[in-house]
Amino acid sequence: MASYKTKTTVTHLSQRQAALIAGVAYILVFIVAVLANFFALDKLIVPDDANATFKNIMANQSVFRFGTAGWIFVIVCDTIVAWGLYIFFRPVGRSISLITAWFRLVFVAIFAGSFVNHLSILQLVSNEDYINLLDSKQLHAQLMLSLNAQNNAVSISFVFFGIHIFFLGYLILKSGFIPRMLGILLIVASFGYIINSFGNFLSADYANNKSLFIFTVAIPGFISELSFTIWLLYQGLKRTENGSAV
């Protein structure tokens, strides 16, 4: 009986620690992604204006580098989240937890690869060989081509992320110890990611409509993922009545 209790406690501690690791990494994803996107890259990239975008990046290369480095940090945190969630949900279902983690890792791999285009942009604006060899129109065209290639890769990655979120919601519903509403919210958000990605592929009008992205991806994704992240942090930091770690 004593050995059984010890084994149960160790397993429970492992889940608590995994929840804390995944929760901390996930909250860092939110914070750094906002800083990298809205306080760095969004200030430099002007949609449909290659000339202004080129001048902005050329004059603020350190800001562009900071934004790119921030997203790379987010990618590292996302990898940790995938591992933490796998450990946390493994008792719920080992196979489904594993495939859920793999879909997030495929998302991470494609998302990471998309930022090779940012390195190409930095070469365009900082390497004198390119600046002297190409005229302004060619430089601007190459810049926008790299930005569009990066956006297209992100759209592809979101298909896998959407499937990951769907399985995550399913695991929550199956678990029996996590609020079901969190699972429902994540499943709703998963369809938003997938619909948005395929909408971008299939319709130019959809791709150019930013409000659709806000309502199908940004709002559902933010609410569902942040709510789940807060729950993970709560579980990871929760203590028993006598003050010892659960």
C-alpha positions in Angstrom: 0.0 0.0 0.0 2.8 2.4 0.9 4.6 1.8 -2.5 1.3 2.4 -4.3 0.8 5.7 -2.6 4.3 6.8 -3.3 3.9 5.9 -7.0 0.6 7.8 -7.2 2.2 10.9 -5.5 5.2 10.9 -7.9 2.9 10.6 -10.9 0.7 13.4 -9.6 3.7 15.6 -9.0 4.9 15.0 -12.5 1.6 16.2 -13.9 1.7 19.3 -11.7 5.2 20.1 -12.8 4.3 19.6 -16.4 1.3 21.9 -16.0 3.6 24.6 -14.5 6.2 24.2 -17.3 3.6 24.3 -20.1 1.8 27.3 -18.4 5.0 29.4 -17.9 6.2 28.7 -21.5 2.7 29.4 -22.9 2.4 32.8 -21.0 5.9 33.7 -22.4 4.5 32.9 -25.9 1.7 35.4 -25.4 3.9 38.2 -23.9 6.9 37.9 -26.3 4.6 37.4 -29.4 2.8 40.6 -28.6 6.0 42.5 -28.1 7.7 41.1 -31.3 4.6 41.6 -33.5 2.9 44.8 -32.4 5.8 46.8 -30.9 8.4 45.8 -33.6 7.4 44.2 -36.9 4.0 45.8 -37.3 5.5 49.3 -36.9 7.8 48.6 -39.9 5.7 46.6 -42.4 3.3 48.7 -44.4 0.9 46.4 -46.3 0.9 47.1 -50.1 3.6 49.7 -49.8 7.0 48.1 -50.6 8.8 51.4 -50.7 7.7 52.5 -47.2 8.4 49.0 -45.8 11.9 48.9 -47.3 12.7 52.3 -45.9 11.3 51.5 -42.5 13.3 48.2 -42.2 16.5 49.8 -43.6 16.3 52.7 -41.1 15.3 50.4 -38.1 17.2 47.2 -38.7 17.7 46.7 -34.9 13.9 46.8 -34.4 13.4 44.3 -37.2 16.1 42.0 -35.7 14.5 42.3 -32.3 11.1 41.3 -33.7 12.6 38.3 -35.5 14.6 37.3 -32.4 11.4 37.6 -30.4 9.6 35.2 -32.7 12.4 32.7 -32.5 12.2 32.8 -28.7 8.4 32.1 -29.1 9.2 29.1 -31.2 11.5 27.7 -28.5 8.8 28.3 -25.9 6.2 26.6 -28.2 8.4 23.5 -28.3 8.5 23.4 -24.5 4.7 23.8 -24.4 4.4 20.8 -26.7 6.5 18.7 -24.4 4.8 19.9 -21.2 1.3 19.2 -22.6 2.3 15.8 -23.7 3.5 14.9 -20.2 0.5 16.5 -18.6 -2.1 14.7 -20.8 -0.3 11.4 -21.1 -2.4 9.8 -18.3 -5.5 10.8 -20.2 -4.5 9.0 -23.4 -0.9 8.3 -24.3 -1.4 7.9 -28.1 -3.7 10.9 -28.5 -1.4 13.0 -26.3 1.5 12.0 -28.5 -0.2 12.9 -31.8 -1.3 16.2 -30.3 2.3 17.0 -29.4 3.5 16.0 -32.9 1.0 18.3 -34.6 2.3 21.2 -32.5 5.9 20.3 -33.3 5.1 20.2 -37.1 3.6 23.6 -36.7 6.7 24.8 -34.9 9.0 23.4 -37.6 7.1 25.2 -40.5 6.7 28.4 -38.5 10.4 28.4 -37.7 11.3 27.8 -41.3 9.2 30.8 -42.4 11.6 33.2 -40.6 14.4 32.3 -43.0 12.7 34.9 -45.2 13.4 37.6 -42.5 17.1 36.8 -42.7 16.9 37.3 -46.5 15.2 40.6 -45.9 18.0 41.7 -43.6 20.5 40.9 -46.3 18.6 42.9 -48.8 18.6 46.0 -46.6 22.1 45.7 -45.1 24.3 44.1 -47.8 25.7 46.7 -50.1 26.3 44.0 -52.8 22.5 43.6 -53.2 21.8 47.3 -52.9 24.3 48.2 -55.6 23.4 45.3 -57.9 19.6 45.7 -57.9 17.6 48.8 -58.6 14.9 50.1 -56.2 12.0 48.3 -57.9 13.9 45.0 -57.8 14.8 45.4 -54.2 11.2 46.3 -53.2 9.8 43.4 -55.2 12.2 41.0 -53.6 11.4 42.4 -50.2 7.6 41.9 -50.7 8.2 38.4 -52.1 10.1 37.4 -49.0 7.4 38.9 -46.7 4.6 37.1 -48.7 6.5 33.8 -48.6 6.8 34.1 -44.8 3.1 34.8 -44.5 2.2 31.9 -46.7 4.4 29.5 -44.6 2.7 30.8 -41.5 -0.7 30.1 -43.0 0.4 26.5 -43.8 1.7 26.1 -40.2 -1.7 27.2 -38.8 -3.4 24.2 -40.4 -1.3 22.0 -38.2 -1.7 24.3 -35.2 -5.5 24.2 -35.7 -5.5 20.4 -35.6 -3.3 20.4 -32.5 -5.8 22.8 -30.8 -8.6 20.5 -31.8 -7.0 17.4 -30.2 -6.1 19.5 -27.2 -9.7 20.4 -26.8 -10.7 16.7 -27.2 -8.2 15.7 -24.5 -9.7 18.3 -22.1 -13.2 16.9 -22.7 -11.9 13.4 -22.2 -9.9 14.2 -19.1 -12.8 14.7 -16.7 -10.8 16.9 -14.4 -10.4 20.0 -16.6 -13.4 22.4 -17.1 -15.2 21.3 -20.2 -15.7 24.8 -21.4 -12.0 25.1 -22.0 -12.1 22.2 -24.3 -15.1 23.6 -26.2 -13.5 27.0 -26.6 -10.3 25.3 -28.0 -12.3 23.2 -30.5 -14.1 26.3 -31.7 -10.8 28.1 -32.1 -9.3 25.2 -34.0 -11.9 25.5 -36.7 -11.0 29.2 -36.9 -7.4 28.5 -37.5 -8.1 25.9 -40.2 -10.8 27.9 -42.0 -8.6 31.0 -42.0 -5.6 29.1 -43.5 -7.6 27.5 -46.3 -9.5 30.7 -46.9 -6.1 32.4 -47.6 -5.2 29.6 -50.0 -8.5 29.5 -51.8 -9.6 33.2 -52.0 -7.6 36.4 -52.5 -10.6 38.4 -51.1 -10.5 36.4 -47.9 -6.7 36.8 -47.6 -7.1 40.6 -47.9 -9.8 40.9 -45.3 -8.1 41.5 -42.0 -11.3 41.6 -40.0 -12.0 38.0 -40.9 -8.7 37.0 -39.4 -9.6 38.9 -36.2 -12.9 37.3 -35.7 -12.1 33.7 -36.9 -8.6 33.4 -35.4 -7.3 36.2 -33.2 -10.3 36.6 -30.8 -11.3 32.9 -30.4 -7.6 31.8 -30.2 -6.7 34.5 -27.7 -9.6 33.8 -25.4 -9.4 29.9 -25.5 -5.6 29.6 -25.2 -5.1 32.3 -22.6 -7.9 30.8 -20.5 -6.3 27.3 -20.7 -2.9 28.9 -19.9 -4.2 30.5 -16.8 -5.7 27.2 -15.7 -2.4 25.4 -16.3 -0.6 28.0 -14.2 -3.2 27.6 -11.4 -2.8 23.9 -11.4 1.0 24.1 -11.5 1.1 26.5 -8.5 -1.8 25.0 -6.5 -0.9 23.7 -3.1 -2.6 21.3 -0.7 -4.4 22.6 2.4 -1.4 21.9 4.6 0.8 24.1 2.3 2.8 21.4 0.6 3.0 21.1 -3.2 0.4 18.8 -4.7 
